[in-house]
Amino acid sequence: MWQIKGRAILIFIIIQTICFASMICLPLQFWNYFKDNLFSCLLCFPIAILAYFTCLLSAYRILLYFYPITGGIKREGMKNQTGYEVYCMMMLFILPLIVTEALPIPLLRVLYSLLGAKIGQGSFGGAILYDPALTEIGSNTVFSSKAVICPHEGHAETGFFHKIKVGNRVTLGQGCFLSP
């Protein structure tokens, strides 16, 4: 069984600490500046959530820059093991936004693009992309809600990451599941 190493856990804890600090500090600064206004109190919670996810997405993009996610077999002892382990832990915090369908479809497209997915012009939909950095969707493609694109599969000691490319003018129906 693949076990996440201490270095990856340490990097992940540092990233989470920075994100939680921004989640606390930014709303406090906002509240201190507008503390006479009751409306500012109501804005503190959404600002905290926005600060956390903005920091998390920024850290995710930096992680992809230093540890690019590529296709192929992944096993313990590989060259880029720390990057994949931190990537997997970060996705555990980002996936609830995607899987619960909490975001409207236009914002979901922006989120997928920020997570590294390549989405062609005129394409839209509410599909769940489990590894956006390994997903490429052509132009004028429609993917229905509850469609799933999952470019990975795992076994006890190895993981397989494959790039998935959906062509132009394709329709993925509701409940469709694409996997390598």
MDAnalysis code that builds the backbone (N, CA, C; Angstrom):
import MDAnalysis as mda
import numpy as np

u = mda.Universe.empty(540, n_residues=180, atom_resindex=np.repeat(np.arange(180), 3), trajectory=True)
u.add_TopologyAttr("name", ["N", "CA", "C"] * 180)
u.add_TopologyAttr("resid", np.arange(1, 181))
u.add_TopologyAttr("resname", ["MET", "TRP", "GLN", "ILE", "LYS", "GLY", "ARG", "ALA", "ILE", "LEU", "ILE", "PHE", "ILE", "ILE", "ILE", "GLN", "THR", "ILE", "CYS", "PHE", "ALA", "SER", "MET", "ILE", "CYS", "LEU", "PRO", "LEU", "GLN", "PHE", "TRP", "ASN", "TYR", "PHE", "LYS", "ASP", "ASN", "LEU", "PHE", "SER", "CYS", "LEU", "LEU", "CYS", "PHE", "PRO", "ILE", "ALA", "ILE", "LEU", "ALA", "TYR", "PHE", "THR", "CYS", "LEU", "LEU", "SER", "ALA", "TYR", "ARG", "ILE", "LEU", "LEU", "TYR", "PHE", "TYR", "PRO", "ILE", "THR", "GLY", "GLY", "ILE", "LYS", "ARG", "GLU", "GLY", "MET", "LYS", "ASN", "GLN", "THR", "GLY", "TYR", "GLU", "VAL", "TYR", "CYS", "MET", "MET", "MET", "LEU", "PHE", "ILE", "LEU", "PRO", "LEU", "ILE", "VAL", "THR", "GLU", "ALA", "LEU", "PRO", "ILE", "PRO", "LEU", "LEU", "ARG", "VAL", "LEU", "TYR", "SER", "LEU", "LEU", "GLY", "ALA", "LYS", "ILE", "GLY", "GLN", "GLY", "SER", "PHE", "GLY", "GLY", "ALA", "ILE", "LEU", "TYR", "ASP", "PRO", "ALA", "LEU", "THR", "GLU", "ILE", "GLY", "SER", "ASN", "THR", "VAL", "PHE", "SER", "SER", "LYS", "ALA", "VAL", "ILE", "CYS", "PRO", "HIS", "GLU", "GLY", "HIS", "ALA", "GLU", "THR", "GLY", "PHE", "PHE", "HIS", "LYS", "ILE", "LYS", "VAL", "GLY", "ASN", "ARG", "VAL", "THR", "LEU", "GLY", "GLN", "GLY", "CYS", "PHE", "LEU", "SER", "PRO"])
u.atoms.positions = np.array([
    [0.835, -1.179, 0.000],
    [0.000, 0.000, 0.000],
    [0.883, 1.247, 0.000],
    [0.554, 2.184, -0.852],
    [1.310, 3.426, -0.973],
    [1.029, 4.286, 0.257],
    [2.086, 4.726, 0.921],
    [1.928, 5.602, 2.075],
    [2.536, 6.960, 1.759],
    [1.819, 7.997, 2.126],
    [2.301, 9.357, 1.876],
    [3.451, 9.646, 2.838],
    [4.528, 10.172, 2.293],
    [5.743, 10.429, 3.070],
    [5.641, 11.733, 3.864],
    [6.510, 11.854, 4.858],
    [6.514, 13.011, 5.747],
    [6.770, 14.337, 5.059],
    [7.618, 14.333, 4.025],
    [7.929, 15.582, 3.316],
    [6.680, 16.153, 2.653],
    [5.895, 15.285, 2.016],
    [4.670, 15.739, 1.359],
    [3.665, 16.251, 2.388],
    [3.573, 15.563, 3.515],
    [2.652, 15.993, 4.575],
    [3.082, 17.353, 5.121],
    [4.371, 17.553, 5.301],
    [4.890, 18.834, 5.800],
    [4.574, 19.964, 4.825],
    [4.804, 19.738, 3.530],
    [4.488, 20.759, 2.525],
    [2.997, 21.077, 2.556],
    [2.173, 20.044, 2.649],
    [0.727, 20.237, 2.682],
    [0.302, 21.019, 3.924],
    [0.882, 20.709, 5.077],
    [0.543, 21.427, 6.320],
    [0.955, 22.895, 6.211],
    [2.099, 23.169, 5.611],
    [2.533, 24.562, 5.433],
    [1.550, 25.302, 4.531],
    [1.145, 24.676, 3.434],
    [0.172, 25.300, 2.524],
    [-1.139, 25.572, 3.247],
    [-1.634, 24.591, 4.003],
    [-2.895, 24.766, 4.726],
    [-2.783, 25.842, 5.791],
    [-1.643, 25.921, 6.468],
    [-1.440, 26.954, 7.494],
    [-1.501, 28.349, 6.874],
    [-0.848, 28.510, 5.728],
    [-0.877, 29.806, 5.038],
    [-2.300, 30.146, 4.608],
    [-3.026, 29.145, 4.072],
    [-4.409, 29.384, 3.622],
    [-5.326, 29.723, 4.789],
    [-5.183, 29.003, 5.901],
    [-6.023, 29.314, 7.060],
    [-5.668, 30.671, 7.654],
    [-4.399, 31.038, 7.619],
    [-4.003, 32.359, 8.114],
    [-4.638, 33.456, 7.270],
    [-4.641, 33.275, 5.946],
    [-5.291, 34.279, 5.096],
    [-6.796, 34.294, 5.343],
    [-7.349, 33.121, 5.654],
    [-8.790, 33.025, 5.927],
    [-9.158, 33.786, 7.205],
    [-8.246, 33.859, 8.136],
    [-8.517, 34.553, 9.402],
    [-8.134, 36.028, 9.313],
    [-6.963, 36.313, 8.781],
    [-6.437, 37.686, 8.796],
    [-7.207, 38.654, 7.899],
    [-7.537, 38.240, 6.693],
    [-8.214, 39.141, 5.766],
    [-9.586, 39.594, 6.284],
    [-10.458, 38.690, 6.746],
    [-11.737, 39.157, 7.297],
    [-11.574, 40.021, 8.549],
    [-10.565, 39.713, 9.384],
    [-10.341, 40.541, 10.574],
    [-9.947, 41.960, 10.191],
    [-9.100, 42.086, 9.181],
    [-8.729, 43.420, 8.701],
    [-9.952, 44.148, 8.147],
    [-10.770, 43.438, 7.413],
    [-11.988, 44.019, 6.853],
    [-12.928, 44.464, 7.972],
    [-13.097, 43.604, 8.980],
    [-14.006, 43.914, 10.074],
    [-13.485, 45.087, 10.907],
    [-12.185, 45.149, 11.160],
    [-11.605, 46.267, 11.915],
    [-11.786, 47.590, 11.186],
    [-11.720, 47.558, 9.886],
    [-11.861, 48.774, 9.100],
    [-13.311, 49.262, 9.064],
    [-14.267, 48.327, 9.029],
    [-15.691, 48.681, 8.944],
    [-16.477, 48.230, 10.170],
    [-15.891, 48.223, 11.360],
    [-16.560, 47.626, 12.522],
    [-17.817, 48.361, 12.987],
    [-18.011, 49.585, 12.580],
    [-19.224, 50.300, 12.972],
    [-20.426, 49.887, 12.139],
    [-20.190, 49.192, 11.070],
    [-21.249, 48.807, 10.151],
    [-21.619, 47.335, 10.377],
    [-22.889, 47.049, 10.616],
    [-23.358, 45.680, 10.836],
    [-23.201, 44.831, 9.572],
    [-23.348, 45.458, 8.428],
    [-23.240, 44.743, 7.162],
    [-21.852, 44.124, 6.989],
    [-20.818, 44.788, 7.508],
    [-19.457, 44.261, 7.377],
    [-19.299, 42.948, 8.130],
    [-20.031, 42.809, 9.231],
    [-19.994, 41.565, 9.996],
    [-20.517, 40.406, 9.147],
    [-21.555, 40.660, 8.372],
    [-22.129, 39.624, 7.519],
    [-21.204, 39.254, 6.362],
    [-20.372, 40.184, 5.940],
    [-19.454, 39.925, 4.835],
    [-18.197, 39.168, 5.249],
    [-17.914, 39.100, 6.541],
    [-16.681, 38.464, 6.995],
    [-16.604, 36.986, 6.625],
    [-17.701, 36.247, 6.750],
    [-17.677, 34.821, 6.436],
    [-17.421, 34.554, 4.955],
    [-18.160, 35.182, 4.023],
    [-17.845, 34.942, 2.607],
    [-16.428, 35.379, 2.226],
    [-15.940, 36.454, 2.840],
    [-14.576, 36.906, 2.555],
    [-13.566, 35.870, 3.055],
    [-13.837, 35.266, 4.209],
    [-12.941, 34.234, 4.737],
    [-12.889, 33.023, 3.808],
    [-14.044, 32.573, 3.330],
    [-14.089, 31.424, 2.422],
    [-13.377, 31.765, 1.111],
    [-13.640, 32.939, 0.591],
    [-12.996, 33.367, -0.648],
    [-11.479, 33.473, -0.480],
    [-11.025, 34.005, 0.651],
    [-9.585, 34.122, 0.907],
    [-8.938, 32.745, 0.987],
    [-9.602, 31.808, 1.658],
    [-9.049, 30.452, 1.787],
    [-8.893, 29.790, 0.414],
    [-9.949, 29.793, -0.382],
    [-9.890, 29.108, -1.671],
    [-9.000, 29.833, -2.675],
    [-8.905, 31.148, -2.589],
    [-7.984, 31.872, -3.453],
    [-6.547, 31.489, -3.128],
    [-6.228, 31.415, -1.866],
    [-4.891, 31.004, -1.445],
    [-4.627, 29.555, -1.840],
    [-5.609, 28.674, -1.646],
    [-5.455, 27.263, -1.984],
    [-5.239, 27.077, -3.487],
    [-6.018, 27.791, -4.309],
    [-5.855, 27.683, -5.760],
    [-4.513, 28.256, -6.212],
    [-4.066, 29.321, -5.573],
    [-2.750, 29.875, -5.903],
    [-1.647, 28.874, -5.571],
    [-1.745, 28.262, -4.408],
    [-0.755, 27.251, -4.016],
    [-0.801, 26.050, -4.960],
    [-1.990, 25.673, -5.400],
    [-2.158, 24.562, -6.341],
    [-1.454, 24.868, -7.659],
    [-1.638, 26.088, -8.175],
    [-0.988, 26.465, -9.436],
    [0.536, 26.497, -9.288],
    [1.022, 26.968, -8.166],
    [2.463, 26.969, -7.917],
    [2.974, 25.528, -7.847],
    [2.210, 24.662, -7.185],
    [2.578, 23.246, -7.111],
    [2.654, 22.628, -8.508],
    [1.679, 22.933, -9.371],
    [1.698, 22.399, -10.740],
    [2.891, 22.929, -11.526],
    [3.340, 24.133, -11.214],
    [4.498, 24.683, -11.897],
    [5.768, 23.905, -11.533],
    [5.948, 23.644, -10.232],
    [7.155, 22.957, -9.787],
    [7.071, 21.434, -9.930],
    [5.879, 20.880, -9.798],
    [5.660, 19.440, -9.925],
    [4.556, 19.186, -10.957],
    [4.852, 19.297, -12.250],
    [3.792, 19.095, -13.246],
    [3.232, 17.674, -13.193],
    [1.921, 17.581, -13.355],
    [1.248, 16.283, -13.337],
    [1.264, 15.734, -14.762],
    [1.825, 14.555, -14.924],
    [1.918, 13.931, -16.241],
    [1.273, 12.550, -16.183],
    [1.009, 12.002, -17.339],
    [0.418, 10.671, -17.398],
    [1.450, 9.588, -17.145],
    [0.965, 8.377, -16.935],
    [1.842, 7.227, -16.756],
    [1.634, 6.537, -15.431],
    [2.449, 5.531, -15.198],
    [2.372, 4.740, -13.971],
    [3.105, 5.483, -12.858],
    [2.471, 5.537, -11.695],
    [3.071, 6.193, -10.532],
    [3.203, 5.148, -9.424],
    [4.399, 5.049, -8.881],
    [4.619, 4.115, -7.774],
    [5.583, 4.750, -6.781],
    [5.669, 4.151, -5.613],
    [6.557, 4.689, -4.588],
    [7.995, 4.720, -5.094],
    [8.719, 5.763, -4.728],
    [10.106, 5.901, -5.098],
    [10.325, 6.601, -6.431],
    [9.253, 7.027, -7.079],
    [9.421, 7.702, -8.373],
    [9.996, 9.098, -8.161],
    [10.461, 9.694, -9.235],
    [11.142, 10.989, -9.175],
    [10.241, 12.094, -8.621],
    [8.999, 12.139, -9.031],
    [8.083, 13.232, -8.693],
    [7.083, 12.829, -7.603],
    [7.450, 11.913, -6.735],
    [6.515, 11.361, -5.755],
    [5.950, 12.426, -4.817],
    [6.777, 13.317, -4.318],
    [6.310, 14.351, -3.391],
    [5.246, 15.220, -4.043],
    [5.464, 15.609, -5.292],
    [4.487, 16.432, -6.006],
    [3.144, 15.752, -6.146],
    [3.146, 14.467, -6.490],
    [1.888, 13.737, -6.640],
    [1.176, 13.582, -5.301],
    [1.933, 13.360, -4.252],
    [1.310, 13.190, -2.938],
    [0.663, 14.490, -2.460],
    [1.365, 15.615, -2.627],
    [0.787, 16.911, -2.235],
    [-0.415, 17.219, -3.124],
    [-0.308, 16.926, -4.420],
    [-1.416, 17.131, -5.359],
    [-2.663, 16.364, -4.898],
    [-2.492, 15.102, -4.542],
    [-3.634, 14.292, -4.095],
    [-4.259, 14.850, -2.821],
    [-3.427, 15.284, -1.882],
    [-3.973, 15.848, -0.639],
    [-4.701, 17.162, -0.909],
    [-4.171, 17.991, -1.816],
    [-4.834, 19.269, -2.121],
    [-6.169, 19.037, -2.816],
    [-6.233, 18.042, -3.688],
    [-7.483, 17.763, -4.386],
    [-8.591, 17.346, -3.413],
    [-8.226, 16.766, -2.284],
    [-9.233, 16.411, -1.275],
    [-9.947, 17.649, -0.734],
    [-9.265, 18.801, -0.756],
    [-9.882, 20.031, -0.272],
    [-10.605, 20.792, -1.380],
    [-10.221, 20.556, -2.637],
    [-10.839, 21.263, -3.756],
    [-12.040, 20.501, -4.303],
    [-11.976, 19.164, -4.282],
    [-13.045, 18.349, -4.871],
    [-14.441, 18.584, -4.300],
    [-14.594, 18.864, -3.008],
    [-15.967, 19.104, -2.528],
    [-16.677, 20.245, -3.251],
    [-15.933, 21.246, -3.694],
    [-16.542, 22.325, -4.480],
    [-17.102, 21.793, -5.793],
    [-16.424, 20.827, -6.368],
    [-16.793, 20.302, -7.679],
    [-17.891, 19.250, -7.557],
    [-17.704, 18.284, -6.678],
    [-18.605, 17.137, -6.586],
    [-19.983, 17.520, -6.062],
    [-20.061, 18.469, -5.162],
    [-21.354, 18.849, -4.593],
    [-22.164, 19.759, -5.500],
    [-21.577, 20.148, -6.623],
    [-22.226, 21.066, -7.555],
    [-22.630, 22.368, -6.868],
    [-21.750, 22.839, -5.971],
    [-22.013, 24.074, -5.235],
    [-21.823, 25.310, -6.104],
    [-21.025, 25.176, -7.153],
    [-20.751, 26.325, -8.021],
    [-21.634, 26.291, -9.264],
    [-22.097, 27.456, -9.718],
    [-22.832, 27.495, -10.983],
    [-21.905, 27.114, -12.146],
    [-22.488, 26.645, -13.231],
    [-21.709, 26.137, -14.364],
    [-20.689, 27.147, -14.902],
    [-21.013, 28.424, -15.076],
    [-19.973, 29.352, -15.571],
    [-18.766, 29.455, -14.627],
    [-19.003, 29.436, -13.316],
    [-17.891, 29.489, -12.364],
    [-17.120, 28.174, -12.333],
    [-17.818, 27.067, -12.582],
    [-17.161, 25.762, -12.618],
    [-16.150, 25.704, -13.761],
    [-16.514, 26.288, -14.894],
    [-15.579, 26.353, -16.033],
    [-14.331, 27.146, -15.665],
    [-14.514, 28.272, -14.978],
    [-13.374, 29.081, -14.538],
    [-12.518, 28.288, -13.551],
    [-13.160, 27.591, -12.611],
    [-12.425, 26.785, -11.632],
    [-11.610, 25.703, -12.333],
    [-12.218, 24.999, -13.282],
    [-11.483, 23.953, -14.009],
    [-10.298, 24.537, -14.754],
    [-10.468, 25.695, -15.345],
    [-9.349, 26.336, -16.045],
    [-8.236, 26.701, -15.064],
    [-8.608, 27.196, -13.889],
    [-7.609, 27.523, -12.869],
    [-6.884, 26.272, -12.368],
    [-7.588, 25.139, -12.390],
    [-6.998, 23.881, -11.941],
    [-6.181, 23.191, -13.034],
    [-6.110, 23.801, -14.211],
    [-5.243, 23.276, -15.252],
    [-5.926, 22.597, -16.423],
    [-7.237, 22.513, -16.428],
    [-7.941, 21.891, -17.553],
    [-7.886, 22.814, -18.763],
    [-7.797, 22.216, -19.923],
    [-7.845, 22.983, -21.169],
    [-9.234, 22.782, -21.751],
    [-10.033, 23.847, -21.757],
    [-11.421, 23.767, -22.220],
    [-11.561, 24.660, -23.444],
    [-12.003, 24.070, -24.552],
    [-12.127, 24.793, -25.811],
    [-13.232, 25.834, -25.796],
    [-13.181, 26.715, -26.778],
    [-14.160, 27.794, -26.905],
    [-15.540, 27.209, -27.193],
    [-16.533, 27.731, -26.511],
    [-17.912, 27.300, -26.726],
    [-18.295, 26.030, -25.984],
    [-17.396, 25.461, -25.224],
    [-17.701, 24.251, -24.455],
    [-18.230, 24.641, -23.087],
    [-19.199, 23.886, -22.598],
    [-19.760, 24.179, -21.281],
    [-20.426, 22.939, -20.721],
    [-20.704, 22.983, -19.443],
    [-21.426, 21.906, -18.791],
    [-21.020, 21.753, -17.349],
    [-21.671, 20.824, -16.673],
    [-21.454, 20.639, -15.243],
    [-20.813, 19.320, -14.890],
    [-19.983, 18.773, -15.768],
    [-19.336, 17.492, -15.478],
    [-18.348, 17.622, -14.325],
    [-18.036, 16.504, -13.717],
    [-17.054, 16.450, -12.644],
    [-15.729, 16.004, -13.251],
    [-14.701, 16.849, -13.149],
    [-13.364, 16.512, -13.628],
    [-12.505, 16.207, -12.413],
    [-12.135, 14.941, -12.246],
    [-11.378, 14.578, -11.048],
    [-9.921, 15.016, -11.073],
    [-9.301, 15.054, -12.221],
    [-7.929, 15.553, -12.341],
    [-7.893, 16.554, -13.487],
    [-8.312, 17.790, -13.226],
    [-8.403, 18.773, -14.304],
    [-7.083, 19.003, -15.049],
    [-5.955, 18.863, -14.363],
    [-4.665, 19.096, -15.017],
    [-4.380, 18.074, -16.116],
    [-5.082, 16.966, -16.122],
    [-4.887, 15.920, -17.128],
    [-6.046, 15.855, -18.119],
    [-6.885, 16.873, -18.144],
    [-8.082, 16.840, -18.982],
    [-8.040, 17.939, -20.029],
    [-8.370, 17.569, -21.250],
    [-8.462, 18.525, -22.347],
    [-9.796, 18.299, -23.057],
    [-10.568, 19.366, -23.184],
    [-11.892, 19.293, -23.805],
    [-11.894, 20.200, -25.021],
    [-12.330, 19.662, -26.153],
    [-12.339, 20.416, -27.408],
    [-13.379, 21.521, -27.415],
    [-13.496, 22.200, -28.546],
    [-14.435, 23.315, -28.659],
    [-15.843, 22.815, -28.966],
    [-16.815, 23.611, -28.563],
    [-18.239, 23.335, -28.784],
    [-18.661, 21.962, -28.260],
    [-18.151, 21.607, -27.107],
    [-18.481, 20.343, -26.459],
    [-19.416, 20.620, -25.289],
    [-20.414, 19.771, -25.134],
    [-21.380, 19.907, -24.041],
    [-21.226, 18.689, -23.135],
    [-21.029, 18.935, -21.846],
    [-20.960, 17.831, -20.893],
    [-21.988, 18.073, -19.809],
    [-22.926, 17.140, -19.698],
    [-24.068, 17.281, -18.781],
    [-23.634, 17.136, -17.329],
    [-24.531, 17.569, -16.446],
    [-24.258, 17.381, -15.023],
    [-24.245, 15.890, -14.729],
    [-23.519, 15.523, -13.721],
    [-23.336, 14.139, -13.287],
    [-22.482, 13.315, -14.250],
    [-21.976, 13.912, -15.339],
    [-20.985, 13.229, -16.170],
    [-19.653, 13.321, -15.431],
    [-18.853, 12.272, -15.502],
    [-17.596, 12.220, -14.757],
    [-16.446, 11.920, -15.717],
    [-15.386, 12.722, -15.611],
    [-14.162, 12.469, -16.356],
    [-13.073, 12.213, -15.317],
    [-12.572, 10.986, -15.296],
    [-11.644, 10.557, -14.253],
    [-10.377, 9.990, -14.887],
    [-9.314, 10.796, -15.032],
    [-8.104, 10.327, -15.710],
    [-7.145, 9.532, -14.833],
    [-7.609, 8.952, -13.772],
    [-6.719, 8.149, -12.942],
    [-7.410, 6.871, -12.502],
    [-6.605, 5.910, -12.183],
    [-7.088, 4.687, -11.558],
    [-5.994, 4.235, -10.613],
    [-6.365, 3.590, -9.561],
    [-5.369, 3.215, -8.571],
    [-5.497, 1.775, -8.142],
    [-4.382, 1.246, -7.758],
    [-4.308, -0.101, -7.212],
    [-3.499, -0.019, -5.923],
    [-3.255, -1.127, -5.288],
    [-2.614, -1.118, -3.976],
    [-1.259, -0.405, -3.968],
    [-0.412, -0.665, -4.946],
    [0.934, -0.109, -4.896],
    [1.254, 0.837, -6.052],
    [0.381, 0.948, -7.019],
    [0.644, 1.837, -8.147],
    [-0.593, 2.658, -8.464],
    [-0.368, 3.757, -9.122],
    [-1.455, 4.580, -9.619],
    [-1.214, 4.843, -11.090],
    [-2.261, 4.963, -11.842],
    [-2.145, 5.213, -13.271],
    [-2.833, 6.526, -13.587],
    [-2.083, 7.465, -14.103],
    [-2.626, 8.747, -14.516],
    [-2.518, 8.806, -16.036],
    [-3.619, 9.074, -16.707],
    [-3.639, 9.160, -18.163],
    [-4.312, 10.463, -18.569],
    [-3.778, 11.113, -19.579],
    [-4.399, 12.328, -20.091],
    [-5.643, 11.925, -20.883],
    [-6.749, 12.619, -20.640],
    [-7.983, 12.369, -21.378],
    [-8.258, 13.571, -22.263],
    [-8.480, 13.298, -23.530],
    [-8.789, 14.360, -24.483],
    [-10.148, 14.062, -25.104],
    [-11.078, 14.989, -24.904],
    [-12.408, 14.907, -25.501],
    [-12.386, 15.817, -26.721],
    [-12.827, 15.310, -27.857],
    [-12.723, 16.056, -29.106],
    [-13.696, 17.221, -29.220],
    [-13.750, 17.804, -30.409],
    [-14.646, 18.917, -30.714],
    [-16.052, 18.400, -31.006],
    [-17.045, 19.233, -30.671],
    [-18.456, 18.943, -30.953],
    [-18.894, 17.572, -30.422],
    [-18.588, 17.312, -29.167],
    [-18.949, 16.059, -28.505],
    [-19.976, 16.366, -27.422],
    [-20.921, 15.465, -27.234],
    [-21.875, 15.600, -26.142],
    [-21.689, 14.432, -25.177],
    [-21.438, 14.744, -23.903],
    [-21.345, 13.733, -22.851],
    [-22.641, 13.805, -22.065],
    [-23.426, 12.744, -22.115],
    [-24.732, 12.748, -21.468],
    [-24.657, 12.616, -19.964],
    [-25.790, 12.816, -19.340],
    [-25.884, 12.753, -17.890],
    [-25.532, 11.342, -17.405],
    [-24.669, 11.266, -16.421],
    [-24.269, 9.980, -15.860],
    [-23.137, 9.294, -16.618],
    [-22.646, 9.900, -17.670],
    [-21.544, 9.334, -18.461],
    [-20.278, 9.276, -17.609],
    [-19.486, 8.227, -17.764],
    [-18.231, 8.098, -17.019],
    [-17.104, 7.812, -17.992],
    [-16.119, 8.724, -18.099],
    [-14.954, 8.533, -18.962],
    [-13.746, 8.251, -18.088],
    [-13.071, 7.173, -18.393],
    [-11.862, 6.799, -17.678],
    [-10.958, 6.061, -18.655],
    [-9.641, 6.118, -18.456],
    [-8.754, 5.422, -19.399],
    [-8.900, 3.907, -19.313],
])
